Amino acid sequence: MRKFTNKKYDLEERTARFGEKIIDLCKEVPRSPVNDPIVNQLVRAGTSVGSNYCEANGASSKKDFRNKIFTCKKESKESKYWLRMLARAVNTLKNECRELWQEAQEFTLIFSKIASSSK
């Protein structure tokens, strides 16, 4: 069973939980000139995955849906990047970053599959 949600296939819930975990992680990061921009970018990307997925579910057309799913994929990939940078900046959070990185990787794969299936 996943740590993020009991409903493994409920992507709205799963992406929302991911965003919440990103917020919780970022609250633990000590403020510094190096950490602050990383945290800002990570919060933006990590919470955007879920909001864009919600928008995709309410899309007005197939093209709109596909574009939103591509945005979900891009934000998932960006989250992975910023999690890597945060793990480097704050070594004590490396394990938490690794766990969230893995979830972002799964989202990237899921959204890639959805996008390719929605042609």
Contacts in CASP RR format, 6 or more apart in sequence:
PFRMAT RR
TARGET T0000
AUTHOR 0000-0000-0000
METHOD contacts of the structure
MODEL  1
MRKFTNKKYDLEERTARFGEKIIDLCKEVPRSPVNDPIVNQLVRAGTSVG
SNYCEANGASSKKDFRNKIFTCKKESKESKYWLRMLARAVNTLKNECREL
WQEAQEFTLIFSKIASSSK
1 8 0 8 1.000
2 8 0 8 1.000
2 14 0 8 1.000
3 99 0 8 1.000
4 14 0 8 1.000
4 17 0 8 1.000
4 18 0 8 1.000
4 21 0 8 1.000
4 103 0 8 1.000
5 13 0 8 1.000
5 14 0 8 1.000
5 17 0 8 1.000
7 13 0 8 1.000
7 14 0 8 1.000
8 14 0 8 1.000
11 53 0 8 1.000
11 110 0 8 1.000
12 50 0 8 1.000
12 53 0 8 1.000
12 54 0 8 1.000
12 57 0 8 1.000
15 49 0 8 1.000
15 50 0 8 1.000
15 53 0 8 1.000
15 72 0 8 1.000
15 107 0 8 1.000
16 50 0 8 1.000
18 46 0 8 1.000
18 49 0 8 1.000
18 50 0 8 1.000
18 100 0 8 1.000
18 103 0 8 1.000
18 104 0 8 1.000
18 107 0 8 1.000
19 46 0 8 1.000
19 47 0 8 1.000
19 49 0 8 1.000
19 50 0 8 1.000
21 100 0 8 1.000
21 103 0 8 1.000
22 42 0 8 1.000
22 43 0 8 1.000
22 46 0 8 1.000
22 47 0 8 1.000
22 79 0 8 1.000
22 100 0 8 1.000
23 43 0 8 1.000
23 47 0 8 1.000
25 42 0 8 1.000
25 86 0 8 1.000
25 93 0 8 1.000
25 96 0 8 1.000
25 97 0 8 1.000
25 100 0 8 1.000
26 39 0 8 1.000
26 42 0 8 1.000
26 43 0 8 1.000
28 93 0 8 1.000
28 96 0 8 1.000
29 35 0 8 1.000
29 38 0 8 1.000
29 39 0 8 1.000
29 86 0 8 1.000
29 89 0 8 1.000
29 90 0 8 1.000
29 93 0 8 1.000
30 90 0 8 1.000
34 89 0 8 1.000
35 86 0 8 1.000
35 89 0 8 1.000
35 90 0 8 1.000
38 82 0 8 1.000
38 85 0 8 1.000
38 86 0 8 1.000
38 89 0 8 1.000
39 86 0 8 1.000
41 78 0 8 1.000
41 82 0 8 1.000
42 79 0 8 1.000
42 82 0 8 1.000
42 83 0 8 1.000
42 86 0 8 1.000
45 75 0 8 1.000
45 78 0 8 1.000
45 79 0 8 1.000
45 82 0 8 1.000
46 75 0 8 1.000
46 78 0 8 1.000
46 79 0 8 1.000
46 82 0 8 1.000
46 104 0 8 1.000
48 71 0 8 1.000
48 75 0 8 1.000
49 72 0 8 1.000
49 75 0 8 1.000
49 76 0 8 1.000
49 79 0 8 1.000
49 104 0 8 1.000
49 107 0 8 1.000
50 72 0 8 1.000
52 68 0 8 1.000
52 71 0 8 1.000
52 72 0 8 1.000
52 75 0 8 1.000
53 68 0 8 1.000
53 69 0 8 1.000
53 72 0 8 1.000
55 68 0 8 1.000
56 65 0 8 1.000
56 68 0 8 1.000
56 69 0 8 1.000
56 72 0 8 1.000
58 65 0 8 1.000
59 65 0 8 1.000
59 68 0 8 1.000
62 118 0 8 1.000
65 118 0 8 1.000
66 115 0 8 1.000
66 118 0 8 1.000
66 119 0 8 1.000
69 111 0 8 1.000
69 114 0 8 1.000
69 115 0 8 1.000
69 118 0 8 1.000
70 111 0 8 1.000
70 115 0 8 1.000
72 107 0 8 1.000
72 111 0 8 1.000
73 107 0 8 1.000
73 108 0 8 1.000
73 111 0 8 1.000
73 112 0 8 1.000
73 115 0 8 1.000
76 104 0 8 1.000
76 105 0 8 1.000
76 107 0 8 1.000
76 108 0 8 1.000
76 111 0 8 1.000
77 104 0 8 1.000
77 108 0 8 1.000
79 100 0 8 1.000
79 101 0 8 1.000
79 104 0 8 1.000
79 107 0 8 1.000
80 101 0 8 1.000
80 104 0 8 1.000
80 105 0 8 1.000
80 108 0 8 1.000
83 97 0 8 1.000
83 98 0 8 1.000
83 100 0 8 1.000
83 101 0 8 1.000
83 104 0 8 1.000
84 97 0 8 1.000
84 101 0 8 1.000
86 93 0 8 1.000
86 97 0 8 1.000
87 93 0 8 1.000
87 94 0 8 1.000
87 97 0 8 1.000
87 98 0 8 1.000
87 101 0 8 1.000
END
